[in-house]
Amino acid sequence: MELVPNNTLICASPEEGRRLALGLAMQTSFAIQPDDHVQQIVRDAYTNNPDGLIAAGHVVAIEFATVAAANNYWR
């Protein structure tokens, strides 16, 4: 499983960086819980729970902050 695509966090734009952050967060989830059946159960639980959705969004935000820093905030 490739956890960092092409082994780099460098992206051409913030939009590309946000897409990468979302992908990294999803890959982390799959790496932690590789069982598809369990993933579906967990997904059903958090999609109906605002706290779960907020927590998932927080994980993506942290990944995006990491990608943005690696790209010198696209300056």
Buried (B, 14 or more C-beta within 10 A) or exposed (E): EEEEEEEEBEBEEBEBBBBBBBBBBBBEBBEEEEEEEEBEEBEEEBEEEEEBEEEBEEBBEEBBEBBBEBBEEEE
